[in-house]
Amino acid sequence: MKTIAIEAFGPAENLKLVTLDKPTIKDNQVLIETYAFSINPVDWKRREGYMGGDFPMVLGGDVAGVIVEVGADVTDLKVGDRVFANAARTYAEYVRARAEVTSIIPDTISFEEAASIPLAGQTAWESLVDKGKIKEGDDVLIHAGAGGVGSLAIQLAKHFGAYVSTTASKSNEEFVISLGADHFIDYKTEAFEEKVKDYDLVLDTIGGDTLEKSYSVLKKGGRLVSLVQEPAEEKLREHGIEGIQFSMKPTGARLKELTTLLAENKLVPVVTEEYPFTVEGVREAHKQSQSGHTRGKLVIKAK
């Protein structure tokens, strides 16, 4: 089958067309014919060697398509279903996924839109709900609200009844407001730590100076959730707050919640750009993702 993979760590040019065997599935899995998959920052980080691994390495963390085979233990999905899933090795014509983290795509959602949700959506949900313990009336600061995780996190935070401030560039002000943000902060010209204080929750997707300046905006007992950097214990004690860094682990329950919100139009996918399922297309998508200036999600259209 057609696959795009790397055989050595390095730049986007290392992505190559490779022919591999179609995956075989276990009893608890389904085989999906790929219609679309998304590009996530973790992809280029793996490509550059930050996480190790064996070659040929097929990247990717989520997929949308049509089921062509179901495992013996799978009872709630069938051949022909339009689905999206959290899965690995998704830069391929066929992808296997655990049935538990595979869900039917709502009728109003395209394959491309569906492909943008599983990894970023589960990350946003786990950040805010499972780790952040968000509740109605919370004041929440979401860094990089125009990005893939941020754009979904804003919507989820509003769904749970929070007041949302977010940082983004001036060109994205109207965009993040349209997603539901109550307070926009231009990260290039404004110091967010001077604009907000006594907040209940901060979602950090950037790290570095952004993380360092985030401790002070939280109230006693507040929560700092970072996707990229472990908060410093001494800083947490100094400010009387909780902090955590985590790597998302997908669950079926979370994907079901996201599917319901999509079906009810309470969560809107944000696909900024679609690229063809070619070496050139995937390379360009990687470069755009790595630029750090992407609004919403980048999706590869396979069919």
C-alpha positions as CSV (number, residue, x, y, z in Angstrom):
1,M,0.0,0.0,0.0
2,K,1.0,3.6,-0.5
3,T,2.7,5.1,2.6
4,I,4.7,8.2,3.3
5,A,7.4,7.5,5.9
6,I,10.9,8.4,7.0
7,E,14.0,6.2,6.9
8,A,16.2,8.6,8.8
9,F,15.6,11.5,11.2
10,G,15.9,15.0,9.8
11,P,14.1,17.7,7.8
12,A,10.8,17.5,5.9
13,E,12.7,16.4,2.8
14,N,13.3,13.0,4.6
15,L,9.6,12.2,4.1
16,K,9.5,9.6,1.2
17,L,7.0,7.4,-0.6
18,V,7.3,3.9,0.6
19,T,5.4,0.7,-0.2
20,L,4.4,-1.4,2.8
21,D,2.0,-4.3,3.4
22,K,-1.6,-3.5,4.4
23,P,-1.9,-3.8,8.2
24,T,-3.5,-6.9,9.7
25,I,-6.0,-6.3,12.5
26,K,-6.6,-7.9,15.9
27,D,-10.0,-8.9,17.2
28,N,-10.5,-5.6,18.9
29,Q,-9.5,-3.5,15.9
30,V,-10.9,-2.2,12.6
31,L,-9.1,-1.5,9.3
32,I,-9.9,1.9,7.8
33,E,-9.4,3.0,4.2
34,T,-7.9,6.4,4.6
35,Y,-9.8,9.4,3.3
36,A,-8.0,12.1,5.3
37,F,-5.6,12.5,8.2
38,S,-4.3,15.5,10.0
39,I,-0.8,16.9,10.7
40,N,0.1,17.5,14.3
41,P,3.2,19.1,15.9
42,V,4.2,15.8,17.4
43,D,4.7,14.5,13.8
44,W,7.5,16.8,12.9
45,K,9.0,16.4,16.4
46,R,9.1,12.6,15.8
47,R,10.5,13.2,12.3
48,E,13.4,15.2,13.7
49,G,14.2,12.4,16.2
50,Y,13.0,13.9,19.5
51,M,11.2,10.6,20.4
52,G,13.4,7.9,18.9
53,G,11.9,4.9,17.1
54,D,12.5,2.4,14.3
55,F,12.6,2.7,10.5
56,P,10.8,2.9,8.3
57,M,8.7,5.2,10.5
58,V,5.2,6.0,9.5
59,L,4.0,9.1,11.3
60,G,0.5,10.3,12.2
61,G,-2.0,10.2,15.1
62,D,-5.5,10.5,13.7
63,V,-7.5,9.4,10.7
64,A,-10.9,9.5,9.0
65,G,-12.2,7.1,6.4
66,V,-14.3,4.1,5.7
67,I,-14.1,0.7,7.5
68,V,-13.1,-2.1,5.2
69,E,-12.6,-4.9,7.9
70,V,-13.7,-5.4,11.5
71,G,-12.2,-7.7,14.2
72,A,-14.0,-10.6,15.6
73,D,-14.8,-8.8,18.9
74,V,-16.1,-5.6,17.3
75,T,-19.9,-5.4,17.6
76,D,-20.7,-1.7,17.3
77,L,-19.0,-0.9,14.0
78,K,-19.3,-2.5,10.6
79,V,-17.8,-2.5,7.1
80,G,-18.8,0.7,5.2
81,D,-19.1,2.9,8.3
82,R,-17.7,6.5,8.0
83,V,-15.4,6.8,11.0
84,F,-12.7,8.8,12.6
85,A,-10.2,7.5,15.1
86,N,-7.1,8.0,17.2
87,A,-4.5,5.7,15.6
88,A,-0.8,5.4,14.8
89,R,1.0,5.2,11.4
90,T,-1.8,7.1,9.6
91,Y,0.2,8.5,6.7
92,A,-1.0,5.4,4.7
93,E,-3.8,4.1,2.4
94,Y,-5.0,1.8,5.2
95,V,-4.8,2.3,8.9
96,R,-5.7,0.0,11.8
97,A,-7.3,1.4,14.9
98,R,-8.7,0.1,18.1
99,A,-12.5,0.0,17.9
100,E,-12.6,1.6,21.4
101,V,-11.2,4.9,20.0
102,T,-13.0,4.8,16.7
103,S,-16.3,6.6,16.2
104,I,-19.0,7.2,13.6
105,I,-18.6,10.6,11.8
106,P,-21.7,12.7,12.2
107,D,-23.6,13.2,8.9
108,T,-22.9,16.9,8.8
109,I,-19.1,16.5,9.2
110,S,-16.7,15.9,6.2
111,F,-13.9,13.4,6.3
112,E,-11.4,16.3,6.3
113,E,-13.1,18.0,9.3
114,A,-13.4,14.7,11.2
115,A,-9.7,14.0,10.7
116,S,-8.8,17.2,12.5
117,I,-10.5,16.2,15.7
118,P,-9.2,13.0,17.4
119,L,-5.7,14.0,18.6
120,A,-6.2,17.7,19.1
121,G,-9.7,17.3,20.5
122,Q,-8.7,14.6,23.0
123,T,-5.7,16.7,24.0
124,A,-7.9,19.8,24.6
125,W,-10.5,17.7,26.5
126,E,-8.0,16.0,28.8
127,S,-6.2,19.3,29.4
128,L,-9.3,21.1,30.5
129,V,-11.6,18.4,32.0
130,D,-9.4,15.5,33.2
131,K,-6.3,17.5,34.3
132,G,-7.7,21.0,34.6
133,K,-10.9,20.1,36.4
134,I,-12.7,22.9,34.6
135,K,-16.1,23.9,36.0
136,E,-18.8,26.5,35.3
137,G,-17.7,30.0,36.2
138,D,-14.0,29.4,36.0
139,D,-11.6,32.0,34.6
140,V,-9.4,30.2,32.0
141,L,-6.4,31.4,30.1
142,I,-5.6,29.5,26.9
143,H,-2.3,30.2,25.3
144,A,-2.1,30.1,21.4
145,G,-5.9,30.0,21.1
146,A,-5.7,30.1,17.3
147,G,-3.8,26.8,17.0
148,G,-5.0,23.3,16.6
149,V,-5.5,22.5,20.3
150,G,-6.2,26.0,21.3
151,S,-9.0,26.5,18.8
152,L,-10.8,23.5,20.2
153,A,-10.0,24.3,23.8
154,I,-11.6,27.7,23.5
155,Q,-14.8,26.0,22.3
156,L,-14.7,23.3,25.0
157,A,-14.0,25.8,27.8
158,K,-17.1,27.9,26.7
159,H,-19.1,24.7,26.6
160,F,-18.3,24.1,30.2
161,G,-19.3,27.6,31.1
162,A,-15.9,29.2,31.7
163,Y,-14.8,32.8,31.0
164,V,-12.0,32.5,28.4
165,S,-9.0,34.7,27.8
166,T,-6.6,33.7,25.1
167,T,-3.4,34.9,23.5
168,A,-2.9,35.0,19.8
169,S,-1.6,37.4,17.1
170,K,-3.6,40.5,16.2
171,S,-4.5,38.9,12.8
172,N,-6.3,36.1,14.7
173,E,-8.4,38.4,17.0
174,E,-11.6,38.0,15.1
175,F,-11.1,34.3,14.7
176,V,-10.6,33.5,18.4
177,I,-13.5,35.7,19.3
178,S,-15.7,33.9,16.8
179,L,-14.8,30.6,18.6
180,G,-16.1,32.0,21.8
181,A,-13.2,33.8,23.5
182,D,-14.3,36.5,25.9
183,H,-11.0,38.3,26.1
184,F,-8.3,38.6,23.4
185,I,-4.6,39.3,24.3
186,D,-2.2,40.2,21.5
187,Y,0.9,38.3,22.5
188,K,3.2,40.5,20.4
189,T,2.2,43.8,22.0
190,E,0.6,43.0,25.3
191,A,2.0,41.2,28.4
192,F,-0.7,38.7,29.3
193,E,0.6,38.5,32.9
194,E,-0.4,42.2,33.3
195,K,-3.9,41.6,31.7
196,V,-5.2,38.7,33.8
197,K,-4.9,37.7,37.4
198,D,-6.5,35.3,39.9
199,Y,-7.4,32.8,37.2
200,D,-8.5,29.3,38.0
201,L,-6.8,27.5,35.0
202,V,-4.1,28.1,32.5
203,L,-3.5,25.9,29.5
204,D,0.1,26.3,28.2
205,T,0.8,25.0,24.7
206,I,4.1,27.0,24.3
207,G,6.4,26.5,27.3
208,G,9.5,28.6,28.0
209,D,8.8,32.3,29.0
210,T,5.1,31.7,28.5
211,L,5.1,29.0,31.2
212,E,7.3,31.1,33.5
213,K,5.0,34.1,33.3
214,S,1.9,31.9,33.8
215,Y,2.4,31.0,37.4
216,S,1.6,34.5,38.6
217,V,-1.8,34.8,36.9
218,L,-3.3,32.0,38.9
219,K,-5.1,32.3,42.2
220,K,-4.2,30.1,45.2
221,G,-5.3,26.6,44.3
222,G,-5.3,27.3,40.6
223,R,-4.2,24.8,38.0
224,L,-1.5,25.1,35.4
225,V,-1.6,22.5,32.7
226,S,1.2,22.4,30.2
227,L,1.5,20.2,27.0
228,V,5.2,20.9,26.5
229,Q,7.1,21.5,29.7
230,E,7.0,20.3,33.3
231,P,6.1,23.1,35.7
232,A,8.7,23.8,38.3
233,E,7.8,22.5,41.8
234,E,9.3,25.4,43.6
235,K,7.3,27.9,41.5
236,L,4.1,25.9,42.2
237,R,4.8,26.0,45.9
238,E,5.6,29.7,45.8
239,H,2.3,30.5,44.2
240,G,0.2,27.9,46.0
241,I,-1.0,26.3,42.8
242,E,-1.1,22.9,41.1
243,G,0.7,22.1,37.9
244,I,1.2,19.2,35.5
245,Q,2.6,18.3,32.2
246,F,1.1,15.3,30.4
247,S,1.0,13.4,27.2
248,M,-2.5,12.6,26.0
249,K,-3.8,9.0,26.1
250,P,-6.9,8.6,24.0
251,T,-10.0,7.1,25.5
252,G,-13.3,5.9,23.9
253,A,-15.3,7.9,26.4
254,R,-13.6,11.1,25.5
255,L,-14.0,10.5,21.7
256,K,-17.7,9.8,22.3
257,E,-18.1,13.1,24.1
258,L,-16.4,14.9,21.2
259,T,-18.6,13.1,18.7
260,T,-21.7,14.2,20.5
261,L,-20.6,17.8,20.5
262,L,-19.8,17.6,16.8
263,A,-23.2,16.2,16.0
264,E,-24.9,18.9,18.0
265,N,-22.8,21.6,16.3
266,K,-21.4,22.6,19.7
267,L,-17.8,21.9,18.5
268,V,-16.8,23.2,15.1
269,P,-13.7,21.7,13.4
270,V,-11.2,24.3,12.1
271,V,-9.4,23.1,9.0
272,T,-7.2,25.9,7.7
273,E,-5.7,24.1,4.8
274,E,-5.9,20.8,2.9
275,Y,-2.9,19.2,1.2
276,P,-2.8,16.3,-1.3
277,F,-1.7,12.8,-0.2
278,T,1.7,13.2,-2.0
279,V,5.2,13.5,-0.7
280,E,5.2,17.1,-1.7
281,G,1.9,17.7,0.0
282,V,3.0,16.1,3.3
283,R,6.3,17.9,3.3
284,E,4.6,21.3,2.8
285,A,2.2,20.5,5.6
286,H,5.1,19.6,7.9
287,K,6.9,22.9,7.1
288,Q,3.7,24.9,7.8
289,S,3.1,23.1,11.1
290,Q,6.7,23.6,12.1
291,S,6.5,27.4,11.4
292,G,4.4,27.8,14.6
293,H,1.9,30.1,12.9
294,T,-0.9,27.8,11.8
295,R,-4.5,28.7,12.4
296,G,-6.6,25.6,13.3
297,K,-5.6,22.3,11.7
298,L,-3.8,21.1,8.6
299,V,-5.3,18.1,6.9
300,I,-4.1,15.7,4.2
301,K,-6.9,14.7,1.8
302,A,-6.3,11.2,0.6
303,K,-9.6,10.7,-1.4
